[in-house]
Structures are given as C-alpha cells and as structure tokens.
Amino acid sequence: MDEELSEKIDKLIAMYHLVHATEIGEARTKAEADPVVKGILESSQTWLSSGDLKSKVASLASTSEKTVQRRISELVSSGVLSTRREGTNLMYKSSGLLG
C-alpha cells in the first residue's frame, strides 16, 4: 500500500474514533464488566486458536467453554474480534475496535 493511501486510511480511522468516542467508550465499559468478554479481549491480543482461547478464558472466568463460544460469536458478529484460518484451526484476535 502506498504512503498516501495509508495516511488517508489513518485519518478516516481517527475521524471515526472522534465521532463515535462516546459509543466506543460505552461498549468498552460494557465489555470490561463481563468477565468472559474481558478475558477474551485480554487473551486475544495476538492470534490464538479457538480451542486455546476457549479453554483459557473458561478457566480465567470460571465458566463453561460453551459460554465462551457464545461470547466469541457475539464479538465476531460485532467486529470486535477478527478471525482467520490456519490450516484446520480457526484463529481469533482482537480487532482493536474498542481500543
């Protein structure tokens, strides 16, 4: 990607954050109040396999992997969590949308 395009994209992202600062802050506060969501976001700063993420967060939040999977699905649907495939593994990483 050329430098000019990269700068334009960075400006668009900055404008988005300025315009939606209140909504982003509210979503971040809501996420931090849910120990499962908080655990998912803290654990997914780098790419992590589905199995590893579910087991790690279930242990941290003292909940079932099924509950963790439901929250993962919600976060993917809202764009808060990114996905990619590595072979047969589904990987997750925080998109950074909530800062």
C-alpha positions in Angstrom: 0.0 0.0 0.0 1.4 3.4 -0.8 2.1 6.0 1.8 -0.6 8.5 0.7 -3.3 5.8 0.9 -2.1 4.7 4.3 -2.3 8.3 5.6 -5.8 8.7 4.3 -6.9 5.4 6.0 -5.3 6.5 9.3 -7.2 9.9 9.1 -10.5 8.0 8.5 -9.9 5.8 11.5 -9.1 8.8 13.6 -12.2 10.6 12.5 -14.3 7.5 13.2 -12.9 7.4 16.8 -13.6 11.1 17.3 -17.2 10.9 16.1 -18.0 7.7 17.9 -15.9 8.2 21.1 -19.0 8.1 23.4 -20.3 4.9 21.8 -16.9 3.2 21.8 -16.4 4.2 25.5 -19.8 2.7 26.4 -19.1 -0.5 24.5 -15.7 -0.8 26.2 -17.2 -0.3 29.7 -19.8 -2.9 29.0 -17.2 -5.3 27.7 -15.0 -4.8 30.8 -18.0 -5.5 33.1 -18.4 -9.0 31.6 -15.6 -11.2 32.9 -15.9 -13.6 29.9 -15.7 -10.8 27.3 -12.9 -9.1 29.2 -11.0 -12.4 29.3 -11.5 -12.9 25.5 -10.2 -9.5 24.7 -7.3 -9.6 27.0 -6.3 -13.1 25.8 -6.6 -12.3 22.1 -4.0 -9.5 21.7 -2.2 -12.0 19.4 -3.7 -14.7 17.2 -4.9 -17.6 19.3 -6.7 -20.8 18.2 -10.3 -21.3 19.0 -9.6 -24.2 21.4 -6.8 -22.4 23.2 -8.9 -19.2 23.6 -12.0 -21.1 24.9 -10.1 -23.2 27.4 -8.0 -20.2 28.7 -11.0 -17.9 29.1 -13.2 -20.6 30.6 -10.6 -21.2 33.2 -10.0 -17.5 33.9 -13.7 -16.6 34.1 -14.7 -19.9 35.9 -17.3 -20.6 33.2 -18.0 -23.2 30.5 -16.4 -23.2 27.1 -19.9 -23.1 25.6 -20.5 -19.7 27.3 -17.1 -18.5 26.0 -18.0 -19.7 22.5 -21.3 -17.7 22.6 -19.4 -14.5 23.6 -16.8 -15.2 20.9 -19.6 -15.4 18.3 -21.1 -12.1 19.5 -17.8 -10.4 19.4 -17.0 -11.7 15.8 -20.5 -10.5 14.7 -19.9 -7.0 16.0 -16.4 -6.7 14.6 -14.7 -6.6 17.9 -12.9 -10.0 17.3 -11.2 -10.9 14.0 -10.9 -14.4 12.6 -8.6 -16.2 10.2 -7.9 -19.8 9.3 -4.5 -21.5 9.8 -4.9 -24.9 8.2 -7.8 -26.5 10.0 -7.6 -24.1 13.0 -9.9 -21.1 13.4 -7.8 -18.3 14.9 -9.1 -15.2 16.8 -7.5 -11.8 17.5 -8.9 -8.6 19.0 -9.6 -6.2 16.2 -8.7 -3.2 18.4 -12.2 -1.7 17.7 -12.7 -1.0 21.4 -9.2 0.4 21.8 
